[in-house]
Amino acid sequence: MGLMQAARQVTAKCRQFIKRVIKFALGRMIGFADKHPALKARSIALVQRFPRLEARLRQVAVSRKMTHAKMNNVSYQVVTDISQLTPAARSIYLELKAAVEKNRGRKFDADRS
């Protein structure tokens, strides 16, 4: 084994160690922030300004199986009848439906010309 190869191995081991320490520290900080809502809100607001950092922190949180990181696992209730909607949701639904119908009519008329 040459000197350069040994140096590369030492460098790789150091990187692995540093990454492990940082991940451990981040996991502890995320857990602490999760227990303190005011700190969590401020931290989230700050981190959201840096999308790449936010994505990395989310990866760490998911890999550590932290509950707040499971935001994408939301269950949805399927509404089969408009009467099941709240009044506000029903109003929005009807507005969207009218806009879609109006838009379909325009496309259909444009296709005929």
SERO-4910 file (N, C-alpha, C, O; in steps of 0.05 Angstrom, whole numbers):
BEGIN
 pado doro    nc1    nc2    nc3   cac1   cac2   cac3    cc1    cc2    cc3    oc1    oc2    oc3
  Met    A     17    -23      0      0      0      0     18     25      0     36     28     17
  Gly    A     12     42    -19     29     66    -21     20     88     -2     -1     86     11
  Leu    A     36    108      0     30    130     18      5    145     10    -11    153     27
  Met    A      1    149    -16    -23    163    -26    -48    148    -20    -69    159    -12
  Gln    A    -47    122    -24    -71    105    -19    -78    105     11   -101    106     18
  Ala    A    -58    105     28    -62    106     57    -74    133     65    -92    134     82
  Ala    A    -65    154     52    -75    181     58   -105    183     49   -121    195     63
  Arg    A   -111    171     26   -139    171     17   -157    156     37   -179    164     43
  Gln    A   -148    133     47   -163    117     66   -168    133     92   -189    132    103
  Val    A   -147    146    101   -150    162    125   -169    185    121   -186    191    138
  Thr    A   -168    197     98   -186    219     91   -215    209     90   -233    222    101
  Ala    A   -219    186     77   -246    174     75   -256    167    103   -280    173    109
  Lys    A   -240    156    120   -248    149    147   -255    174    163   -275    174    178
  Cys    A   -240    195    160   -245    221    174   -272    232    164   -288    241    181
  Arg    A   -277    231    138   -302    241    128   -326    225    139   -346    237    148
  Gln    A   -323    199    140   -344    182    151   -350    189    180   -373    191    189
  Phe    A   -328    193    195   -331    200    223   -345    227    227   -363    230    244
  Ile    A   -336    246    212   -348    273    213   -378    272    206   -394    284    220
  Lys    A   -384    258    185   -412    255    177   -429    242    199   -451    251    204
  Arg    A   -418    221    211   -432    207    232   -437    226    256   -459    226    267
  Val    A   -417    241    263   -420    260    286   -441    282    279   -457    288    296
  Ile    A   -440    292    255   -459    313    247   -487    302    246   -506    315    256
  Lys    A   -491    278    235   -517    266    235   -528    262    263   -552    266    268
  Phe    A   -511    252    280   -519    248    308   -528    274    321   -549    276    334
  Ala    A   -511    295    317   -517    321    329   -543    333    317   -560    344    332
  Leu    A   -546    330    291   -571    340    278   -596    325    289   -616    338    294
  Gly    A   -593    300    292   -615    284    302   -623    293    330   -647    295    336
  Arg    A   -603    299    347   -609    309    374   -621    336    373   -640    342    388
  Met    A   -611    354    355   -622    381    353   -651    380    343   -668    395    353
  Ile    A   -657    363    324   -684    360    313   -702    350    335   -725    360    338
  Gly    A   -693    331    350   -709    320    372   -715    341    393   -737    343    404
  Phe    A   -695    357    400   -698    379    419   -718    400    409   -735    409    424
  Ala    A   -715    407    384   -733    428    372   -761    417    371   -780    432    374
  Asp    A   -764    391    367   -791    379    365   -805    381    392   -830    382    393
  Lys    A   -790    381    414   -802    383    441   -807    412    450   -819    416    470
  His    A   -797    431    434   -800    459    441   -813    474    417   -799    483    399
  Pro    A   -840    476    417   -854    486    394   -845    514    384   -844    519    360
  Ala    A   -839    532    402   -831    559    393   -804    558    378   -801    571    358
  Leu    A   -786    542    389   -760    539    376   -763    525    349   -750    532    330
  Lys    A   -781    505    349   -786    490    324   -796    509    303   -788    507    280
  Ala    A   -816    526    309   -828    544    290   -807    563    278   -806    567    254
  Arg    A   -790    574    296   -769    592    286   -749    578    269   -740    588    248
  Ser    A   -741    554    278   -722    538    263   -732    531    235   -717    533    215
  Ile    A   -757    523    234   -769    515    208   -770    539    190   -764    537    166
  Ala    A   -778    562    201   -779    587    184   -751    594    173   -749    602    151
  Leu    A   -731    590    190   -704    596    181   -694    577    160   -683    584    140
  Val    A   -698    551    165   -688    530    147   -703    531    120   -691    524    100
  Gln    A   -728    539    120   -743    540     95   -732    560     75   -738    558     51
  Arg    A   -715    578     84   -702    596     65   -680    583     50   -669    595     30
  Phe    A   -672    559     58   -650    545     45   -660    517     37   -658    498     52
  Pro    A   -671    514     13   -684    489      4   -666    465      5   -675    443     13
  Arg    A   -641    468     -2   -623    444     -2   -618    435     27   -617    411     32
  Leu    A   -614    454     45   -609    448     73   -635    435     84   -633    415    100
  Glu    A   -658    445     77   -683    434     87   -686    405     78   -694    388     93
  Ala    A   -679    400     53   -681    373     42   -662    353     57   -670    331     63
  Arg    A   -638    363     63   -619    346     77   -628    341    105   -626    318    115
  Leu    A   -638    361    119   -648    357    146   -672    338    147   -675    322    165
  Arg    A   -689    341    126   -712    323    124   -702    294    121   -714    275    133
  Gln    A   -681    290    105   -670    263    101   -660    252    128   -665    228    134
  Val    A   -646    269    143   -636    260    169   -659    252    187   -658    232    201
  Ala    A   -679    269    188   -702    264    205   -716    238    197   -724    223    215
  Val    A   -720    234    172   -733    210    162   -716    185    169   -727    165    177
  Ser    A   -690    187    165   -673    164    170   -673    158    200   -668    135    207
  Arg    A   -677    177    216   -678    173    245   -707    167    255   -712    164    279
  Lys    A   -725    164    236   -753    158    242   -766    177    261   -780    169    280
  Met    A   -761    203    257   -773    223    274   -802    229    264   -806    231    240
  Thr    A   -820    231    282   -849    233    275   -855    257    258   -871    254    239
  His    A   -844    280    263   -852    304    248   -842    303    220   -851    319    203
  Ala    A   -823    286    213   -812    285    186   -830    268    168   -826    268    144
  Lys    A   -850    255    179   -868    238    163   -892    254    154   -915    244    155
  Met    A   -888    278    145   -909    296    136   -922    286    110   -946    293    105
  Asn    A   -908    271     94   -919    262     69   -938    238     72   -953    231     53
  Asn    A   -939    226     95   -956    203    100   -983    212    111   -991    204    133
  Val    A   -997    228     97  -1023    239    106  -1045    222     94  -1044    215     70
  Ser    A  -1064    215    111  -1087    199    100  -1108    219     91  -1113    239    104
  Tyr    A  -1121    212     69  -1141    229     57  -1168    215     58  -1169    190     55
  Gln    A  -1189    230     63  -1216    219     63  -1228    225     36  -1229    249     28
  Val    A  -1236    205     21  -1248    210     -5  -1277    217     -2  -1292    203     11
  Val    A  -1284    240    -14  -1312    249    -13  -1326    240    -38  -1317    247    -60
  Thr    A  -1348    226    -35  -1362    216    -58  -1387    232    -65  -1398    230    -87
  Asp    A  -1395    249    -46  -1419    266    -51  -1413    294    -42  -1400    299    -21
  Ile    A  -1422    313    -57  -1416    341    -51  -1428    350    -24  -1418    369    -12
  Ser    A  -1449    336    -15  -1462    343     10  -1443    337     34  -1448    347     56
  Gln    A  -1422    321     30  -1404    314     51  -1383    336     56  -1369    336     76
  Leu    A  -1382    355     37  -1362    377     39  -1372    398     59  -1396    401     63
  Thr    A  -1353    413     70  -1360    436     87  -1371    458     68  -1366    457     44
  Pro    A  -1385    477     79  -1396    498     62  -1374    513     46  -1378    519     22
  Ala    A  -1351    518     59  -1330    532     45  -1318    515     22  -1313    524      0
  Ala    A  -1314    489     28  -1304    471      8  -1324    467    -15  -1316    466    -38
  Arg    A  -1349    466     -8  -1370    464    -29  -1370    488    -47  -1373    485    -71
  Ser    A  -1367    512    -36  -1366    536    -52  -1342    536    -71  -1345    543    -94
  Ile    A  -1319    528    -61  -1295    527    -77  -1298    506    -99  -1291    511   -122
  Tyr    A  -1310    483    -92  -1314    462   -111  -1332    471   -134  -1326    467   -158
  Leu    A  -1354    485   -127  -1372    494   -148  -1360    515   -165  -1365    516   -190
  Glu    A  -1344    533   -154  -1329    553   -170  -1310    540   -189  -1309    547   -212
  Leu    A  -1295    520   -179  -1276    506   -197  -1290    491   -219  -1282    491   -242
  Lys    A  -1312    479   -212  -1328    463   -232  -1338    482   -254  -1337    475   -277
  Ala    A  -1348    505   -246  -1358    525   -265  -1336    535   -283  -1339    538   -307
  Ala    A  -1312    540   -272  -1289    549   -287  -1280    528   -307  -1273    534   -330
  Val    A  -1280    503   -299  -1272    481   -316  -1292    479   -340  -1284    476   -363
  Glu    A  -1317    480   -334  -1338    478   -355  -1335    501   -374  -1338    498   -398
  Lys    A  -1331    525   -364  -1327    549   -381  -1303    545   -399  -1303    552   -422
  Asn    A  -1281    535   -387  -1256    531   -402  -1260    509   -423  -1249    512   -445
  Arg    A  -1274    488   -417  -1279    467   -437  -1295    478   -461  -1289    471   -484
  Gly    A  -1314    495   -456  -1330    508   -477  -1312    524   -496  -1316    523   -520
  Arg    A  -1293    539   -485  -1275    555   -501  -1257    537   -519  -1254    542   -542
  Lys    A  -1247    515   -507  -1230    497   -523  -1246    484   -545  -1236    482   -568
  Phe    A  -1270    476   -539  -1287    463   -559  -1293    483   -582  -1292    475   -605
  Asp    A  -1300    508   -575  -1305    528   -596  -1281    533   -613  -1283    537   -637
  Ala    A  -1257    534   -600  -1232    539   -615  -1226    517   -634  -1215    521   -656
  Asp    A  -1233    492   -627  -1227    468   -643  -1245    469   -668  -1237    459   -689
  Arg    A  -1269    480   -666  -1288    481   -688  -1279    501   -710  -1286    497   -733
  Ser    A  -1265    522   -702  -1258    543   -721  -1237    534   -741  -1229    549   -758
***
